[in-house]
Amino acid sequence: MVRVIMGVKGTGKTKQMIELINSAVHSENGNVVCIERGNKLTYDIHSKIRLVEAGHYDMSNYDFLKGFISGLYAGNYDITHVFIDSLTKIVPSDVSDCATEDFLDWLNAFSEKEHIKFTVTISADTALATEGIKKYF
């Protein structure tokens, strides 16, 4: 399952993400991972959450992020939920670009195969979302 939370800056995406992350600690039977750019969530999320600061890695494209997520799971099969905050800031891209849509489709296939939930935030106007992105709202 892939869920996308999309909106312009100041619409409450991060607050909603923090609430979802912290509730996942109590509702998930496995490990929860959060990938973010910067360290804005460090003090807002539960200490049991594995926080990954994407800026420490050169995530210049979606292929790198696919490999990164696959590697996280290969190292820990107990991961049940991955949160990705500000996808198009982690991998610099335009939301109307088909690469973002293709990545979300790959993420959904990976999710179904490995039984992992993904929640992703995208900082952009929802009017810019393609039909392929809207199906994950």
C-alpha positions as CSV (number, residue, x, y, z in Angstrom):
1,M,0.0,0.0,0.0
2,V,1.3,3.4,-1.0
3,R,-0.3,6.6,0.4
4,V,0.6,10.1,-0.9
5,I,0.0,13.2,1.1
6,M,0.4,16.2,-1.2
7,G,0.1,19.9,-0.8
8,V,1.9,23.2,-0.9
9,K,4.1,24.4,2.0
10,G,2.1,25.2,5.1
11,T,-0.8,22.9,4.5
12,G,0.0,20.6,7.4
13,K,1.7,17.7,5.6
14,T,4.6,17.3,8.1
15,K,2.2,17.6,11.1
16,Q,0.0,14.8,9.6
17,M,3.1,12.8,8.9
18,I,4.4,13.1,12.4
19,E,1.1,11.9,13.8
20,L,1.0,8.9,11.4
21,I,4.6,8.0,12.3
22,N,4.1,8.2,16.0
23,S,0.9,6.2,15.8
24,A,2.7,3.5,13.7
25,V,5.0,2.8,16.6
26,H,2.0,1.4,18.6
27,S,0.1,-0.2,15.8
28,E,2.8,-1.8,13.7
29,N,4.2,-5.2,14.6
30,G,7.5,-4.6,13.0
31,N,10.0,-1.8,12.5
32,V,9.1,1.7,11.2
33,V,11.6,3.8,9.1
34,C,11.4,7.4,8.2
35,I,13.4,8.9,5.4
36,E,13.7,12.7,5.4
37,R,15.9,15.4,4.0
38,G,17.3,17.5,6.9
39,N,16.7,16.9,10.5
40,K,13.3,18.6,11.2
41,L,11.7,15.4,12.5
42,T,14.4,14.4,15.0
43,Y,12.7,15.7,18.1
44,D,9.1,15.2,17.0
45,I,9.0,11.4,16.4
46,H,9.3,8.5,18.8
47,S,12.8,7.2,19.5
48,K,11.9,3.7,18.3
49,I,11.5,5.0,14.7
50,R,14.6,4.5,12.5
51,L,15.2,8.0,11.1
52,V,17.3,8.2,7.9
53,E,18.7,11.6,6.9
54,A,18.7,11.4,3.1
55,G,21.1,14.3,2.8
56,H,24.0,12.0,3.9
57,Y,23.5,10.1,0.7
58,D,23.7,11.3,-2.9
59,M,20.1,10.5,-3.9
60,S,20.2,12.2,-7.3
61,N,17.6,10.0,-9.0
62,Y,14.8,7.5,-8.3
63,D,17.0,4.5,-9.3
64,F,19.2,5.3,-6.3
65,L,16.2,5.6,-4.0
66,K,14.9,2.3,-5.3
67,G,18.2,0.6,-4.5
68,F,18.3,2.4,-1.1
69,I,14.9,1.2,-0.1
70,S,15.7,-2.3,-1.3
71,G,18.9,-2.3,0.7
72,L,17.1,-1.1,3.8
73,Y,14.6,-4.0,3.5
74,A,17.4,-6.5,2.7
75,G,19.1,-5.6,5.9
76,N,15.9,-5.7,8.0
77,Y,13.0,-7.9,6.9
78,D,11.1,-6.7,10.0
79,I,10.3,-3.4,8.4
80,T,6.5,-2.9,8.1
81,H,6.2,0.8,7.3
82,V,8.4,3.3,5.5
83,F,7.6,7.0,5.6
84,I,9.2,9.3,3.0
85,D,9.0,13.0,3.8
86,S,9.3,15.5,0.9
87,L,9.9,13.0,-1.9
88,T,10.7,15.6,-4.6
89,K,13.2,17.3,-2.3
90,I,15.0,14.0,-1.5
91,V,15.2,13.2,-5.2
92,P,15.2,16.6,-7.0
93,S,12.4,16.2,-9.5
94,D,9.3,17.9,-10.8
95,V,6.0,16.3,-9.6
96,S,4.5,16.5,-13.1
97,D,7.4,14.5,-14.4
98,C,6.6,10.9,-15.2
99,A,9.6,9.7,-13.2
100,T,7.8,10.5,-10.0
101,E,4.7,8.5,-11.1
102,D,6.9,5.6,-12.2
103,F,8.7,5.6,-8.9
104,L,5.3,5.5,-7.0
105,D,4.2,2.6,-9.2
106,W,7.5,0.7,-8.4
107,L,7.0,1.5,-4.7
108,N,3.5,0.1,-4.9
109,A,4.7,-3.1,-6.5
110,F,7.5,-3.4,-3.9
111,S,4.9,-2.8,-1.2
112,E,2.6,-5.6,-2.4
113,K,5.5,-8.0,-2.9
114,E,7.1,-7.5,0.5
115,H,4.0,-6.5,2.5
116,I,5.4,-3.0,3.5
117,K,3.3,0.1,3.8
118,F,4.7,3.4,2.4
119,T,3.5,6.9,3.2
120,V,5.0,9.6,1.1
121,T,4.7,13.4,1.3
122,I,5.1,15.6,-1.8
123,S,5.4,19.4,-1.5
124,A,3.5,20.7,-4.5
125,D,0.1,21.9,-5.4
126,T,-2.3,19.0,-5.8
127,A,-3.4,20.5,-9.1
128,L,0.0,19.5,-10.6
129,A,-0.5,15.8,-9.7
130,T,-0.8,13.5,-12.7
131,E,-3.6,10.8,-12.7
132,G,-0.9,8.3,-11.9
133,I,0.0,10.1,-8.7
134,K,-3.7,10.9,-7.7
135,K,-4.5,7.2,-7.5
136,Y,-2.3,7.1,-4.3
137,F,-4.2,9.9,-2.6
